[in-house]
Amino acid sequence: MNIVQLVPGVGGSFYCENCLRDHALARALLQAGEQVSLVPLYLPVVADEPGAVRNRPIFFGGINVYLSERFGFLRHLPRVVRDFLDSPALLKRVSALAGMTSANDLAKATISMLMGEHGRQRRELERLIEYLTAHDRPDVVILSNALLVGMTRRIKKALGVPVLCLLQDEDIFLDSLPEAKRELANQILSERAQEVDAFLAVSEYCRSYSIDRFGLDGEKVHVVPIGLRLEEYQLSFPVETPVIGYMERLCPDKGLDVLIEAFILLTQRPMCQNAQLWITGGQTTGDEAFIAHQHARLDDWHLAGQVRWLENLMREDRLEFLRSLSVLSVPARHAEAFGLYAVEAMASGVPVVEPAQGAFPEMIQATGGGLLFAPNDPKDLADKLEKLVIDTPAALQMGRQGRLAVFQHFGLEGMAQRVLSICRELGK
């Protein structure tokens, strides 16, 4: 089966769970013997699975989309100029910038993309379809997220193939848009989603939430958790000084400040004074002021020497980072649809402490690999971290239990077989 995945890139500037999920799916399908191509949208794909990218051109290049939405007459730039603006080197530099567009501009671009052949990017949509027709001739197309469902009608009409769509955290993005445009985007997405043949939600929480919010047909929505290349995750080794880890984008939405406040509280307790905090995940320029404030908070409490700030880590360094931790926590403010970082930690035998919302209650119940805390509550987070820092045997047992469950339920092979069975059923 020839499968094309349409995947937005982020240029590798921060830990992107959706990107890692897309690459994991490509890896799983390749290992199952299928032909797979990742076709990048907006920004370059920095792939953990480089064999799946195969030097594809970038479609809907981020700079071109921005200029087309902000200055309508620039939609008619010559192809040679548009190709220059879509160059991977230029787009990768831009990917580190946040706030290039205002919330209003971002909303306009989102609505335009959801409108598909009726939106301002219809010229680029036709270019994508022409490319797929000439170079790939897929048997199935998989959209990385529901914000791309505007392409479905033209893809199905031109290529005559089923279209699947992954579901994960679209609500977080939509809720960041101005209210009026958020309602319009939600309405158009709900209408266009009816044309998709099947949806693949990453958790039961994600499935239920997406059905309710977008009015999806429940029979079309399947749960396919993200799988890992499990053989690469080695067991963590006990460390004398407890190390708390954070591995996500360094921004308010992911709750880094909540963890730092909890860490400050934790280190004031007699048996936790020497604890360390290691932070990785990457950033954009828009995160710099927030990060500077976190440094200042740690300086105020004379804790800078107990905190390590690491660059965004690629696979091998990320695996080593996880093996060095005593516990991992990413106290995201929003209800997360999955939490790949938590599964990665548990695969390494590291227990997690996550907010009691989104997919985490079902994840912790299924694995036994961590504790839940009251969302956005630094004190409760500090209390739960203290339990694991003080009771090392219990933490080790929890980590081993989580690792066993992850190896049973979150492997690449199971992910691939579930997706392939859905694809084959649709192809009948």
N, C-alpha and C positions, 0 to 999 in steps of 0.2 A: 504494500500500500504506500502511495506517495502522499505524504502529509506536509502541509505548509503551515507553519505557525507565524502569525503576524504579531510581533512583539515590540512594544515601545522600549527604547533604550534610555539609560540614564548617564551614559558616558563613564561609568565606573567611579563616580565621585563619592558615592556612599553605599552602604549595605542596603541593597534593594531586595526585599523578600520576593516580590513578584518576579523580578528578573531571575533570581535563583530558582524559583519554581518553574519558570519557563525552560530554563536550561536543564533542570532535573527531568522534566517531561521529555525534552528532546533526547536526552541521554537514555532514558528508559525505553523510548520507542526505537532508537537506534540499536540498542542491545537486543531488542525483540526482533530485529531483522528487517525493520521497515525503513523506507527512505524518508528522511526528515530534513527540512530546511527552515532555518530561522530567518525571517525577512524583517529587518529593522525599520521601525517607524520613529520619527521625530529626532532621535539621537542615536549615536553608535551603540551597538550591543557589545558590552565587554563580557565575554562568555566564559563561564566555567567549563563549557563544552565547546571549544573552538571549532571542532570538526563539523558542527551543525550550521555554522554561519556561512562558510564558503563564499566570502567576499561579495555578499549581496549589496546592491545599491540601497541607499537610505531613501525611504519614501515619506512624504509629508514632513520634510526636514524642518526642525524646530524654528529656525530663523525664517524660512519661507512662510510657514504657517503664521508666525507672529506678524510679519510684514503684511501679509495678505489680509489679516484681520484688522490690523491697525490702519493700514493705508490701502484701501481697496484697489487703487489704480496699479499697485505693484503686483497684483495677481497676474499681470500680463507681461512680466519681465521676460526677456529672451531666455530660452532653455540654457544657454551657456552660462548666463549669470546665475540662474537658479541652481545649476549643477555646482557652481563654485560655492554658493551659500550652503549647499548640502554636503560639502566635503567633510569627511569624518574628522580630520584634524581641527577644523574650525568649530564644528559642532561639539567636539569633546571639550574644547576650551570653554564654550558657552555653557556646557552642562554643569560646570562648577558654580555658575551664577544663579542665584535665586532672586525672584522678584523682577526678572526681566520684563514680565508683563504684570499689569495690575490685575486685581481680582476680576474687574469688569472685562478686561481684554481676554483673560483666561476663560471666563464664562462664554464670551462670544465664540472663541475658537472651539470650545467644547460643544456648544449648540450646533455650530457649523459642521463639525465632524459627525455628530449624531444625525444630522439631516442627510448625510450621504450624498447622493447624486443631486440633491437640491441645495446643498450647502456651498460655501465659497471655495471649498477644496475639491470640487467635483473634477476639475482638470487633473489633479494629482491622483484621484481615485481611478480615473480612466487609465492613467499611466501605469498604475499598479496592476490593474487587470490585464493590460496589454503585456506587461512583463510576465505575469504568471502564466498567461496563455502561451507565450513564446518560449519560456524557459522551464517551467515546472509542470504544467498540466496536472495539478494535484487531484487526488481522489477525495480529499477532504481538506477543509481549511479550518484552523483553530484560531480564534481571536483571543488575545491575551486578557482582555477584560471587557466588561459590558459597555464601556464608553466607546467601543469600536463597532457596536452593532449597526450603526448607520451604513456600514459597507455591505451588510449581508445581502440586501436585495440585488445589488449589481453583481456581486460575486456569484450568487446562485443563478442569476439570469445568464451571465456571460460564460460561466464555467460548468454549470449544471451539476454542481457537487454540493453535498451537505456542509453546513457551517456549524461548528461547535463554538461555544464561548465559555471561557473560564470565569469564575466569579470569586472575587476576593477584594474586599475593602473599597468597593466603588462608593459606598455611602460616605466614607470619610472624605473623599475628594469632593463629592457633590455637596456635602454640608459646608464646605469651605467657600462655596460660591455665594454671591449676593442673593438675597432671598428670592426676588422676582425671577431672576435667571435660573436659580436653582430649581424652582417649581417648573419652569419651562423645560429645562434639561431633563428633569425627572419624567415629565409627561412624554417628551419625544422618545426618551430611552424606553419607556414602558411600551409605547406603540411599536417601535422598531424591533424590540426584543421578541415580539410575537413571530417574527420571520426566522428566528434562529431555530435550528433543528434540535439542539440539546445544549444544556448548560452543565458545567462541571464545577460544583461548589467544593471548597476545600474543607468544609466541616458541616456538621448538622446545624450549628448556629448560623453559618453563612447561608445554607440552603433555606432555612426557615425565614430568615430576615429578608433575603432577596425575593422570595415568593411574595411576601407581604408588601414589600416596598414597591416592587416593579410589576406586580400583578402577573407573575409568571405561572404557567401551567405546571403544577407540581410534578406531573408525570414526566416532564421534560428535564427536571432538575435532579442530577445524580451527585452523590457525595464521593469525591475522589481526593483523599488526603494527599499532601505533597510527600513524595518519597525521597529517600536519601541513598547515596552510594555508601551503604553502611560499612563495607569492609574497610573504609578509610578512617573510621572513627575509632581510635584507640581509647582504652580505658584511662581515665584521669588518674593521676598519682597523688596520694595524700601530701599535703604541704603543712609545715609546722605553723606558719603564719597564715591565718585564713585570708583567702582572696575572693572578694566579691566581684563578679564580672558584669559588664554591660556591653552588648553587641547589637547596635542598631544606629540609625542616623542620629547625630547629636543635635536634637531639636526638642522643643517643648512638647510636641504631639506624642513623642515616644517616652516622655516622662523622665528624662535624664535629671532634671532639677528635683523631681520627687525623690529619686534614688539618692541624690547628693544630700538632700535634707535628712533622709533616713540614715545615711552613712554618718552624718554629723551626730545625730542622736545616738547611733549605735556605739560610736567611739567614746561617748561619755560614760558608758557602762563598764564596770570594773573588769569584766572578763573579755571585753571586746576592744580594748583600747588600742591594740596593735594591728587591728584588721586593716587590710589594704583594699583599694578599689581600683580595678583596671577597666579602662574605657576605650572602646574602639567602635568603628562603624562609619566614619567619614562624615563630611559636612559640605555645605555650599557656603558661598559668601553671605547669604542671608542668615546663616546660623551664627555668624561670628560674634555679634553683640551678645546673644544668649550665652554662648560658650564663655565669653569674657566674664560675664556675670557669675557663672558657676566657678570659675577660677577665683574670683574675688570672694565668694562665699567660703571657699575652702581656705583661702588665705586668712580670712577673719578668724577662723577657728584653728589656725596653725596646722592644717592637715595636708597642705600641698605635698609634703614629703611622703605621704602615705597613698598618693594617687598617681597612677601612671596613665598618660594619654597616648594612645597608639593610633597610627594612621589606619585608614580603611584597609582591612586585611583581605587578601585574596585567599584561595582555598587552603594551601598548605600552611600558611601562617595562621589562618583562622582555626584550623584543626589543632595546631600547637597551643594557641591561646586558650581554647576550650579545655584542653588537657591540664592546664595550669590552674584552673579555678577550683574553689571550694563550693561555690554556688553562683548561679546567674540570675539576674533580675532585670527585666525591661518593663518598668511600670507604666505602660502606655495609657494615655488619658482616654483614648477612644476604645470602644469595644473592638478587639481585633478578630478578624475572621479566622486566623490560624495561629501565627506565632512560630515561624520556622526556626527562629533563634532558640526557642525553648526545646524544640525537638532535636536540634543540633547539639545542644548542651546535654540533654538526657542521653543521646546516642554516645556521648563521651563519659557517661556515668556521673554527670554533674547534676545535682538537684536544682530545681528552679523555684523562684517565688514570684508569682504573677498575680495581677488583679483579678478579682472574682467577677469577671464580666466577659462578654464575647465568647470565644471558643475555649477559653482557659478552664472553666469548670468541667467541661466534658473531657478535655485533654488530661487534666490531673486525675479525674475519676478513672479514665481508661488506662493510665500508665502508673499511677501512684508515685510519680517521679518528682513531686514538689508540693508546695503549700500555696494557698490562696490568701490574699490580704484585701482589706477594704480599699476599693479604687481611690486613688488620689489622697491617700492617708499616709504620710511619712511615718507617723508613730507606729501604726499597725504594721507597716512594712518593716520598720526597725525591729519590732517584736518578733516577727516571723524569721527575719534574718538572724536574730540573736539565737533562736532555738537551734538553728543549723550550725551556727558558728560555735556554740558551746557544746552541743552534743554531737561530737564528731562521728561516733559509731552509728547514730541514727541517720546522720546526713549521708554517710557512706552507703548504708543499707537502702536509703531512699534513692540514691543515685543509681545503684545497681539494679533496683527494681524498675526504675524508669528506663534504663538502658535495655533490659530484657524486653519490656513492652514495645519499645521503639523498634527493636530488631524483629519483633513479631508482626508489627502492623504498619510500619512506615518505610518499607523497602521499595526500591525502584521497580523491581519486577512486578510486584502487585499493582503498583500505579500504572504501569504500561498495559498490563493485561486488562485492567478495568477500562481504560480509555479505548483500547483496541476493540474490546467487545461492544462498546457503544458505537464506535465508528462502523464496525461491520454490520451491526444491526440496522443502522441508518442507510447503509449502502445496498441493502437488499431490494 
